[in-house]
């Protein structure tokens, strides 16, 4: 998505969930260990935080003005580039593309790596393997120990 300035000029692109995941904090913050957190868990637990902009009081029709209720305070997580994300009140339901392993094995295994292997750069995912299937199989036991969600895929397959 294109990001616009206050005067309406395009000033770049808005960060997506993959970019935010890559710049997540180092170490443990508010009880969340970001060093071992995978993309799926990150997406379920956090959402972008946008500070409320100040309203221009001159343009408000006083008769139509209804005071908005204040937002409940939420934990904010500061990122490496000084942007923030808020901890969700309830974990989100994350949807991912449905890829059939028999029809497209390369994208299937790459999708699993992307979702469940903690990384700071996508280059780390293949980790000197020739393809995503080999990279996934090399890490499969470690993923089973670290992520209970992986059992869902094993049962389905």
Secondary structure, DSSP 8 states (H G I E B T S, - for coil): -EEE-TTS-EEEE---HHHHHHT--SSEETTEETTS--HHHHHHHEEE--------GGG--TTT-----------EEE-TTS-EEEE-SS----------TTT-HHHHHHHHHHHHS--SSTHHHHTT-SSHHHHHHHHHHHHHHH-TTHHHHHHH-
